Amino acid sequence: MKAIITGGGTGGHIYPALAVAEELKNKDWEILYLGSDYRMESEIVPAANFNFEGLAVRPLPREISTKIISSIFYNSKAFFRAIKLILEFKPDVIIGTGGFVAGPVVLAGALLGKKTVIHEQNAYPGITNKLLARVVDRVCLNFPEAGEYFNISQKKIRITGNPVRPRIFNVDSERAHQELNLQTELKTILITGGSLGAEVINQNVVELYQYALQNNIQIIHLSGKKNYSLLIDQLKKWGIDPEKPQLKIIDYLDEMEYALTAADIIIARAGATGLSEITSSKKASILIPFAGAAENHQLLNAQALQKNGAAVLLEESELSGRILLDKVREIIEDEEKLRSMSEAAGALSQEDSLKKLIKVIEKLTSE
């Protein structure tokens, strides 16, 4: 069997796609991944040992501008290249996990009569998946409420949850600490703004760093590649040595499972894939939704965890270094609260999501 998998732009689209790719590969499927030729999937997917073809796609501007001409040109070019690759590879199914690169690929597959599946991670679907839902065979959802935003037959929809890479589960804690050169006996805070980083979070961590250094607490900070130098300069300006053993400042970490396992509490955005990995790791979290997310879907994602006692919600408009530190202290200094939030996160974990999505794919291809 053969599958073309597409999705990209951010880790939120790439990592569910890789989870599916790895599982199908284990079942002896042949995989071809189509992604943007300039976004992060062009590095991550080949590094994961999958055949990758880059397409010259560009996002459609949200407002009317001259950029729309360039976008139409590049996306048309990508559409016809996708047709060529589909005809050559002859896949049994085409699977899209969102991001603008998935549009031309899944559309080309549908028009060529191929079996097609899309997966939507968020409570409010992205524009690419909303458009593709009309032409694909199956629409798989993480949040059931996302189905309300698709004007399609309910017969197409399957609730699978969000697939998480198997290596996220059950990582040995001692090994995780060893890989990151951390001490197992110290509490650890993980700060991450998602695969691309989050400058607004990075700008409000000085007080937290000072607190951690004074109280023998470790910090893992995944800054994002474009924000790494700015963060280092900011810390030095405040008299904080970024080379201290307690501080692990990393621009990007592919082995996310080590950071998740080593952490006691996580400060993060509220993208659906990141939240699935947090709950799978059974960790308490402080969630700072990206205020610019379409239809504020990250806020909806975060509210779902807060409602179940697994997370504390802190909106960008309320964020400051002092408030962030106060929220952390309320959790990390209260062992009972830390334990109960971790247990609540674990209760929300959907360890069978990947199996459910694979079952949908296998059933579709057998029809």
Salt bridges, closest charged atoms under 4 A:
GLU43 OE1 - LYS225 NZ 3.34
GLU53 OE1 - ARG81 NH2 2.64
GLU88 OE2 - LYS84 NZ 2.65
GLU179 OE2 - ARG175 NE 3.48
ASP254 OD2 - ARG167 NH2 3.58
GLU257 OE2 - ARG167 NH1 3.81
GLU277 OE2 - ARG165 NH2 3.08
GLU316 OE2 - ARG269 NH1 2.69
GLU333 OE2 - ARG329 NE 2.76
GLU335 OE2 - LYS187 NZ 2.47
GLU336 OE2 - ARG339 NH2 2.29
GLU343 OE2 - ARG339 NH1 2.60
GLU351 OE2 - LYS282 NZ 3.75
ASP352 OD2 - LYS356 NZ 3.77
GLU362 OE2 - LYS27 NZ 3.54
GLU367 OE2 - ARG138 NH2 3.46
